[in-house]
Amino acid sequence: MSQGQPEKVDCSYALQRVYLFLDGEIGEVDVAEARQHLADCTPCLREYGIEEEVKRLVRRSCHREQVPEGLRAKVLIRLQQVTIEVRSDG
């Protein structure tokens, strides 16, 4: 990061990796890069916070139940739709 400006990193790539980061499924180098991007990019940090909260709520609400197959994909699609709606309204 330089002069308070986010570095030129593809945010869509960073956001695709948020779940991997949250689940601890990426290597140390990727974790460091993800943390740096989140520290430098307020919109991605906000998105990360939303994803983290959704994951926490699901974990708390469904910890004893078997998650139906395909639920993650449906949730991701809906989150993308909501994100697009919010961005187009703002």
MDAnalysis code that builds the backbone (N, CA, C; Angstrom):
import MDAnalysis as mda
import numpy as np

u = mda.Universe.empty(270, n_residues=90, atom_resindex=np.repeat(np.arange(90), 3), trajectory=True)
u.add_TopologyAttr("name", ["N", "CA", "C"] * 90)
u.add_TopologyAttr("resid", np.arange(1, 91))
u.add_TopologyAttr("resname", ["MET", "SER", "GLN", "GLY", "GLN", "PRO", "GLU", "LYS", "VAL", "ASP", "CYS", "SER", "TYR", "ALA", "LEU", "GLN", "ARG", "VAL", "TYR", "LEU", "PHE", "LEU", "ASP", "GLY", "GLU", "ILE", "GLY", "GLU", "VAL", "ASP", "VAL", "ALA", "GLU", "ALA", "ARG", "GLN", "HIS", "LEU", "ALA", "ASP", "CYS", "THR", "PRO", "CYS", "LEU", "ARG", "GLU", "TYR", "GLY", "ILE", "GLU", "GLU", "GLU", "VAL", "LYS", "ARG", "LEU", "VAL", "ARG", "ARG", "SER", "CYS", "HIS", "ARG", "GLU", "GLN", "VAL", "PRO", "GLU", "GLY", "LEU", "ARG", "ALA", "LYS", "VAL", "LEU", "ILE", "ARG", "LEU", "GLN", "GLN", "VAL", "THR", "ILE", "GLU", "VAL", "ARG", "SER", "ASP", "GLY"])
u.atoms.positions = np.array([
    [0.849, -1.165, 0.000],
    [0.000, 0.000, 0.000],
    [0.895, 1.228, 0.000],
    [0.512, 2.242, -0.763],
    [1.307, 3.457, -0.785],
    [0.407, 4.670, -0.722],
    [0.792, 5.634, 0.103],
    [0.049, 6.892, 0.226],
    [-1.434, 6.679, 0.508],
    [-1.769, 5.647, 1.288],
    [-3.160, 5.417, 1.653],
    [-4.022, 4.834, 0.551],
    [-3.429, 4.483, -0.575],
    [-4.186, 3.908, -1.681],
    [-4.025, 2.387, -1.681],
    [-5.109, 1.633, -1.922],
    [-4.979, 0.181, -1.989],
    [-4.071, -0.217, -3.142],
    [-3.306, -1.278, -2.924],
    [-2.461, -1.750, -4.011],
    [-3.340, -2.336, -5.110],
    [-2.788, -2.426, -6.299],
    [-3.544, -2.899, -7.453],
    [-3.660, -4.424, -7.395],
    [-4.655, -4.900, -6.698],
    [-4.913, -6.329, -6.579],
    [-6.335, -6.555, -7.064],
    [-6.524, -7.634, -7.764],
    [-7.836, -7.975, -8.281],
    [-8.761, -8.344, -7.125],
    [-9.681, -7.445, -6.802],
    [-10.586, -7.664, -5.677],
    [-11.469, -8.886, -5.890],
    [-11.897, -9.136, -7.114],
    [-12.748, -10.304, -7.339],
    [-11.994, -11.583, -7.003],
    [-10.712, -11.631, -7.318],
    [-9.879, -12.783, -6.959],
    [-9.771, -12.884, -5.443],
    [-9.530, -11.760, -4.796],
    [-9.398, -11.748, -3.340],
    [-10.685, -12.237, -2.685],
    [-11.821, -11.779, -3.167],
    [-13.091, -12.175, -2.570],
    [-13.430, -13.643, -2.821],
    [-12.997, -14.178, -3.936],
    [-13.211, -15.603, -4.205],
    [-12.480, -16.457, -3.173],
    [-11.410, -15.926, -2.653],
    [-10.593, -16.674, -1.714],
    [-10.997, -16.444, -0.253],
    [-11.995, -15.609, -0.024],
    [-12.397, -15.304, 1.351],
    [-12.791, -16.573, 2.110],
    [-13.580, -17.443, 1.497],
    [-13.981, -18.666, 2.199],
    [-12.785, -19.552, 2.501],
    [-11.870, -19.649, 1.560],
    [-10.668, -20.444, 1.821],
    [-9.885, -19.857, 2.985],
    [-9.788, -18.547, 3.025],
    [-9.103, -17.861, 4.111],
    [-9.828, -18.102, 5.435],
    [-11.139, -17.949, 5.447],
    [-11.925, -18.156, 6.665],
    [-11.818, -19.583, 7.176],
    [-11.718, -20.537, 6.266],
    [-11.645, -21.948, 6.646],
    [-10.224, -22.419, 6.904],
    [-9.253, -21.529, 6.698],
    [-7.863, -21.923, 6.902],
    [-7.386, -22.915, 5.854],
    [-7.920, -22.819, 4.645],
    [-7.616, -23.776, 3.585],
    [-6.635, -23.243, 2.551],
    [-5.915, -22.179, 2.876],
    [-4.892, -21.675, 1.966],
    [-3.568, -21.627, 2.713],
    [-2.486, -21.670, 1.965],
    [-1.155, -21.700, 2.554],
    [-0.757, -20.383, 3.203],
    [0.352, -20.422, 3.926],
    [0.820, -19.262, 4.679],
    [1.062, -18.033, 3.806],
    [1.643, -18.227, 2.625],
    [1.906, -17.096, 1.729],
    [0.587, -16.468, 1.292],
    [-0.374, -17.313, 0.934],
    [-1.682, -16.811, 0.517],
    [-2.414, -16.130, 1.668],
    [-2.267, -16.661, 2.889],
    [-2.882, -16.035, 4.058],
    [-2.304, -14.641, 4.255],
    [-0.987, -14.521, 4.155],
    [-0.341, -13.219, 4.320],
    [-0.826, -12.236, 3.257],
    [-0.935, -12.697, 2.018],
    [-1.420, -11.832, 0.940],
    [-2.876, -11.440, 1.169],
    [-3.693, -12.389, 1.611],
    [-5.110, -12.097, 1.876],
    [-5.234, -11.084, 3.007],
    [-4.481, -11.285, 4.072],
    [-4.527, -10.331, 5.196],
    [-4.078, -8.943, 4.759],
    [-3.026, -8.888, 3.948],
    [-2.534, -7.593, 3.477],
    [-3.583, -6.905, 2.610],
    [-4.219, -7.676, 1.718],
    [-5.249, -7.094, 0.862],
    [-6.407, -6.575, 1.697],
    [-6.843, -7.356, 2.679],
    [-7.947, -6.930, 3.536],
    [-7.572, -5.690, 4.336],
    [-6.329, -5.587, 4.745],
    [-5.872, -4.413, 5.489],
    [-5.846, -3.170, 4.604],
    [-5.620, -3.365, 3.315],
    [-5.469, -2.251, 2.381],
    [-6.759, -1.880, 1.645],
    [-7.756, -2.741, 1.675],
    [-8.932, -2.551, 0.823],
    [-10.203, -2.580, 1.674],
    [-10.746, -1.425, 1.959],
    [-11.929, -1.315, 2.802],
    [-13.134, -2.085, 2.241],
    [-13.439, -2.010, 0.938],
    [-14.587, -2.768, 0.425],
    [-14.422, -4.279, 0.622],
    [-13.224, -4.787, 0.413],
    [-13.009, -6.229, 0.605],
    [-13.060, -6.590, 2.087],
    [-12.547, -5.716, 2.940],
    [-12.618, -5.959, 4.376],
    [-14.071, -6.017, 4.832],
    [-14.899, -5.131, 4.316],
    [-16.330, -5.127, 4.638],
    [-16.963, -6.445, 4.187],
    [-16.656, -6.873, 2.986],
    [-17.193, -8.134, 2.451],
    [-16.721, -9.311, 3.299],
    [-15.453, -9.287, 3.680],
    [-14.899, -10.331, 4.537],
    [-15.676, -10.395, 5.853],
    [-15.967, -9.230, 6.424],
    [-16.719, -9.193, 7.674],
    [-18.092, -9.803, 7.530],
    [-18.751, -9.538, 6.404],
    [-20.069, -10.119, 6.141],
    [-19.953, -11.632, 6.038],
    [-18.980, -12.102, 5.278],
    [-18.788, -13.544, 5.096],
    [-18.473, -14.219, 6.426],
    [-17.647, -13.570, 7.222],
    [-17.274, -14.122, 8.523],
    [-18.501, -14.244, 9.429],
    [-19.358, -13.231, 9.415],
    [-20.563, -13.259, 10.240],
    [-21.538, -14.339, 9.764],
    [-21.714, -14.472, 8.456],
    [-22.590, -15.520, 7.912],
    [-22.083, -16.882, 8.349],
    [-20.806, -17.089, 8.245],
    [-20.206, -18.362, 8.636],
    [-20.431, -18.633, 10.125],
    [-20.274, -17.607, 10.945],
    [-20.486, -17.746, 12.392],
    [-21.943, -18.103, 12.685],
    [-22.877, -17.429, 12.007],
    [-24.300, -17.709, 12.223],
    [-24.675, -19.126, 11.794],
    [-24.153, -19.537, 10.661],
    [-24.435, -20.899, 10.178],
    [-23.860, -21.916, 11.148],
    [-22.646, -21.694, 11.586],
    [-21.996, -22.614, 12.520],
    [-22.811, -22.718, 13.817],
    [-23.258, -21.577, 14.333],
    [-24.013, -21.556, 15.581],
    [-25.387, -22.202, 15.406],
    [-26.024, -21.968, 14.275],
    [-27.383, -22.451, 14.054],
    [-27.451, -23.890, 13.580],
    [-26.428, -24.345, 12.913],
    [-26.499, -25.665, 12.266],
    [-25.416, -26.620, 12.745],
    [-24.860, -26.385, 13.891],
    [-23.716, -27.188, 14.314],
    [-24.036, -28.657, 14.498],
    [-25.282, -29.024, 14.723],
    [-25.636, -30.427, 14.943],
    [-26.275, -31.075, 13.723],
    [-26.582, -30.283, 12.750],
    [-27.292, -30.793, 11.593],
    [-26.350, -31.022, 10.420],
    [-26.708, -31.955, 9.589],
    [-25.981, -32.191, 8.355],
    [-26.398, -31.120, 7.349],
    [-25.436, -30.434, 6.769],
    [-25.730, -29.385, 5.800],
    [-26.150, -30.037, 4.485],
    [-27.291, -29.632, 3.953],
    [-27.752, -30.211, 2.681],
    [-26.746, -29.944, 1.561],
    [-26.577, -30.926, 0.708],
    [-25.671, -30.774, -0.424],
    [-26.140, -29.618, -1.306],
    [-25.235, -28.798, -1.737],
    [-25.560, -27.675, -2.603],
    [-25.919, -26.395, -1.864],
    [-26.042, -26.458, -0.528],
    [-26.416, -25.264, 0.231],
    [-25.375, -24.169, 0.091],
    [-24.107, -24.521, 0.183],
    [-23.042, -23.516, 0.083],
    [-23.128, -22.772, -1.248],
    [-23.329, -23.505, -2.332],
    [-23.416, -22.880, -3.654],
    [-24.615, -21.934, -3.723],
    [-25.746, -22.350, -3.164],
    [-26.940, -21.500, -3.170],
    [-26.709, -20.233, -2.344],
    [-26.061, -20.380, -1.188],
    [-25.779, -19.222, -0.340],
    [-24.832, -18.269, -1.052],
    [-23.799, -18.807, -1.692],
    [-22.857, -17.960, -2.422],
    [-23.544, -17.195, -3.547],
    [-24.414, -17.851, -4.277],
    [-25.142, -17.192, -5.373],
    [-26.006, -16.072, -4.811],
    [-26.699, -16.349, -3.723],
    [-27.559, -15.319, -3.131],
    [-26.744, -14.144, -2.596],
    [-25.604, -14.431, -1.985],
    [-24.737, -13.357, -1.497],
    [-24.251, -12.485, -2.646],
    [-23.929, -13.104, -3.773],
    [-23.502, -12.340, -4.941],
    [-24.644, -11.468, -5.452],
    [-25.853, -12.006, -5.450],
    [-27.008, -11.233, -5.895],
    [-27.239, -10.041, -4.974],
    [-27.151, -10.258, -3.678],
    [-27.347, -9.181, -2.712],
    [-26.261, -8.132, -2.876],
    [-25.024, -8.575, -3.060],
    [-23.912, -7.645, -3.249],
    [-24.134, -6.803, -4.487],
    [-24.572, -7.409, -5.557],
    [-24.830, -6.680, -6.795],
    [-25.969, -5.695, -6.583],
    [-27.036, -6.110, -5.891],
    [-28.153, -5.216, -5.615],
    [-27.707, -4.024, -4.788],
    [-26.920, -4.272, -3.752],
    [-26.453, -3.204, -2.875],
    [-25.564, -2.247, -3.650],
    [-24.660, -2.760, -4.447],
    [-23.751, -1.916, -5.212],
    [-24.490, -1.111, -6.265],
    [-25.530, -1.668, -6.868],
    [-26.251, -0.908, -7.892],
    [-27.180, 0.127, -7.273],
    [-27.585, -0.072, -6.018],
    [-28.438, 0.905, -5.333],
    [-27.622, 2.037, -4.737],
    [-26.356, 1.790, -4.431],
    [-25.523, 2.767, -3.730],
    [-24.953, 3.746, -4.638],
])
